[in-house]
C-alpha cells in the first residue's frame, strides 16, 4: 500500500489584515512621534484601554443601527460565557475608563490621547483594513466651543505639518432638543424620494435617517443635494455654540467648508461634527479622520450627571498610504556609526562584551556576530555606511586590543581595550554622521495584539 504524503499547510494573511514590514517602520515611527509631540504640546495625557470590551458597551454607544454594530463588529462569546467585542473605535473605551475610575473628581476638563489597533469587519480598501490603527484626542468635562475649535485646529495642523493637502468639512447636527424636528423633516423628504433610494438606504431610512446623508450611492447625490440642512433647525443654544466654533476657527486661520452632510456614522454625536479630508493632487478625496461632540454619551454609559465631551480620531494606515502616494519623504532611522567585526570563537565572546560596553555608553553599534568571514562583515559595514569598523581577531585577543578601521580611507590603528571608549568618543566628535547618540525614550509604536 503506497503512502500518501500529507499536503503541507501554507498560511497567509486573513483578508483585510496587514503585515507591517521593516521598510514601512519609518512611517510608523514618524507618525507615532508626531502624535506624542502634539499630545505633549497641547497638554494631553496618554490612556490605553483594552482591545476587548463588553459588547454592550459599543451597542449602547455607537448605536444599534450603526454600521459598526450591525455589520462590522467582531463579536463573540468568550469561555466565561460573556458577550465581548474587539474594539471597533476608541471613544467608548475611554469614556468607560473615565467613569469607572472616577476621573470626574479630577480638575476638568480631562484631556486624553491614545494610539492603538481597532477592528472592523469592513470591506477592505486601499489604506483601510479590518485591523487598523487609530490615534485620537478626547476632551471630557467641558462644553466650551473653544475646545471644538482647538481640536479641529490640531487635526488641521497635524496634517499640514506633514505636508498633506487637506480640507476641514464641518457641520452641526444639533442636540436632543432640536434634532428631532430636523430628523422629522429629513424623514419626510427622504420618504417623498424613496424611489431614488437603494435597498441599503431604505433600511437606513427606517432605522436612522441621518445615515442616508452618508450614502455612497452616486445615483442618490442629486437628491441629497436638495435635502434639508440641520443648521436650519438648530435651537438657540446649538446655534450660538456653532457660531462661536466658526469664529474661533477664523481666529485660528483654519480653512474650513460648511458641509451639511457631515453627520458622522455613530449615534452618540451632537452639535459640532467634522471630517479631515485629504485632497489628492489627482483631484480625488479621502477621509483621514474626523470627530465631534458627544455631550450625552457619558450619561448614556452610566455617568451620574450629564458630562460634555468632544474628540476626534484619525487612521494611521490611511495617513501612511497618502504620504506614500504623494511621495512625501519621512526621516530615515538613525544610522549606526560603528560596526563590530570578529574572527573566531573567542573573538565572538569579546565582541559581545564590546557591543554591550559601547551600547551602555550610548553608541549606535551595528554587528553581524553570526558571520565568520571578515570580508563579509566589512562589506556589510560598508553597505551600512558606518564611519569605523572595530575588529577583533586572534591577535587582538592575545594583546587585549581592538583594531579600529576607518571605513572611508582604510587606515587602521590598534587601541588598547581599556582606552577604546574614550578613543571612540574622540574620533566621533570629529565626524558629522557618526556622532554619539543621546539616549531617548523608545518611540511610541502601536502595540499589536498577540
MIBAZA-196968 format. One record per residue (C-alpha): x, y, z. Coordinates in steps of 0.02 Angstrom, whole numbers, plus 50000, padded with zeros to 5 digits. Layout:
N
XYZ;...
% end
This chain:
450
500005000050000;500775016449946;500895030150075;500195047050033;501175061950095;500135074350190;499995090850099;500975104050193;499875117950262;500265135250196;499725150650291;499255167750226;498585183950296;496735184350332;495785195350212;495845213350267;497375211150378;499105218450350;500905214750399;501965229850443;503645225850365;505315233950410;505335245550258;503715253550321;504295255350500;504985272750475;503245279150429;502515271650588;503905278750693;503715295850611;501835296850642;501975289650817;503235302750868;502175316550789;500645310950886;501595310551050;502355327651015;500635335150979;499905327351134;501265334051249;501215351451172;499345353051195;499275345251369;498545327951331;498955312551436;499055295151363;497695282451401;497695264251344;496125253751356;495925235151316;495555229351140;494235217851216;492695225351299;490915220251339;489955220151175;488555230151255;489745244951278;489775247751090;487945243151066;487435257151186;488705270051125;488895267750937;487045263950917;486105247850873;485775253950696;487555259750656;488565250350525;489895247250659;488675237150765;487585229150631;488915224450503;490705227350559;490985222550741;491935206850790;490805199550924;490915182551010;490535173551172;492105170451274;492465154651378;491645163251528;490025164551428;490155183451417;489725192551257;491275202651209;491895212751060;493545217850986;493715236750996;492995244850837;493385262650894;494235271551037;492985283551116;491825271351210;493285263051300;493995279951351;492285285251417;492075268751511;493785271151593;493375289251639;491775283851727;492455267851806;494005276051881;493105291451947;494065303851839;492615315951858;493435320252025;494985326951939;495095345151880;494045346651723;494205345451577;495245329651567;496245327751406;496715310551338;497595303851185;497775286051126;498515275850985;498125257750954;497305244150848;495455244050805;494465230050722;493045231450597;492455217950477;492305230650338;492615228850152;494505230650130;495075245450025;496685254949998;497275260850169;495765252750255;496005236350345;494985225550462;496335227750591;496885245750581;497705258350695;496965274750752;497605289150854;496365300150942;496175315051058;494735316651183;494245330951300;492975326451435;492145337951559;491875354651472;490595360951346;491535376451285;491525378251095;493345383751102;493795365451134;492925360150973;493935373250879;495565368350963;495345350050917;494905354450737;496445365550732;497535351450800;496985339550662;497195353250532;498955357550589;499465339350612;499175335550428;499785352250364;501415349550458;501715332950369;501375341150200;499705333150159;498455344450073;496835343750173;495185352250199;494075352650352;492215349450324;491185355050473;489355354550522;488205355050673;486875341550694;486075349650846;485605341351010;484205330651082;483125346251094;483205352550915;483745337250815;482065328150821;481245342150721;482615340950590;482525321950583;480645322950557;480875335050411;482285324550336;481255308550354;479815316450261;480975322450123;481795305350102;480115296450106;479505307749967;481045302549867;481025284249919;481055278149740;482815285349723;483455275849875;484345259249857;483935244649972;485305249050098;484745267150108;482925262050126;483445251650276;484415266350347;482875277250324;481905265450437;483235264750574;484125281550570;483755293750428;485345303850463;486375289250398;485625291450225;486625307650213;488185296650221;487615286450071;488955281949944;487655278949807;488105291049665;486335289949597;485675297549758;486825312549753;485635324349659;484265320549785;485365323149938;485935340049873;484135345849894;483925338450068;483515349650217;485035355050317;485255352750504;485935370250532;484235377350484;483435368250631;484655372150771;484005378450937;484735394651004;486005385651114;486655374750972;486655389350851;487665400350971;488865385951003;489155383050817;489385401450778;490735402650912;491615387050844;491705395150672;492285411750744;493685402950838;494195393550680;494275410150587;495375417050726;496505401750711;496625403750521;495925386250495;495165384650322;493515375050327;491995370850222;490225370750289;489575353650238;487795349050291;488145330650251;489415328450391;488395318950520;489685305350563;489245286950571;488955284750758;487395288450858;488205297451003;488725313450912;487885330150946;488195348350898;489865350350807;490425336650686;491885337250565;492955327250447;494775329050394;494865325850208;496445324150105;496305332549936;497435322249823;498455330149686;497455319649563;495865328349618;495185313849722;494735314749905;494985302950050;494405304850230;495855303550352;494795305250508;493505315550597;492645319250759;491315328650851;490445332351016;489645318451118;488885327851264;487605314251305;488675298651287;489385298451463;487665299051543;487105285151425;488565274351483;488245276851668;488915293751723;487835300951862;487705317851779;487755324351602;489585326751559;490045335951398;491455329251289;492235331251118;493575322151019;494245315950853;495195301150783;496205297650626;496815282050536;498675278350535;498635266550385;497625279050285;498865292650327;500365281950278;499505277150115;499285295550071;501065300050121;501745286750005;500535290849864;501085309049869;502945304449878;503145313650044;504805309150122;504915304950307;506515304450410;507505288450399;508055279450555;509735284650628;511205275150554;512495266150658;514175274750670;515125259150719;515215241050663;515975226750762;516815213050661;517625197450732;518615181850684;518495166050786;517555158550933;518465168351068;518325184350966;516435182450963;516405182251153;517495197851159;516425206151026;514875203151131;515705211951277;516235226451166;514485228351094;513735228851270;515045241351329;514775253351184;512885251651191;512885255951376;513885271651332;512525277051210;513325272551044;512335265450899;513295249750851;512955237650708;513575219750701;513305202750622;514095191350751;513405175450674;514545177850523;516335171350520;517155178950367;517975196050392;517685200850210;515815197750226;515705208050385;516685222750314;515585222650159;514085223650274;514885238150368;515195247050203;513375244950149;512795252250314;513905267450287;514735266850459;516215277650499;517275264750590;517395245850597;518035238650761;518925222250725;519355208650850;520395193850792;521575181350874;522985193950891;521825206650972;521265193151096;523075189851144;523545208251158;521885213851236;521655226951099;520425232150965;520855236450785;519965252350727;519735253450539;519215269850456;517955264150325;518215279550217;520085278650189;520525261150252;521755267250385;521905255750535;522525258450713;522675246650861;521975253351025;522105245951199;520475238651262;520445249951415;520555265451303;519285260451170;517815270651238;518735287451254;519585284251087;517905281351000;517225296951083;518675307351021;518545300750843;516665302550826;516715320550887;517625324650725;516305316250616;514645323250561;513665307350525;514315296550668;514065306750825;513655298250986;511785295751004;510895303551150;509835291151246;507995293951209;506365285951263;505885272251140;504685277951004;502845275451038;502345261650920;500615253750911;500515237751010;499905223550902;498835210650992;499655193751018;
% end
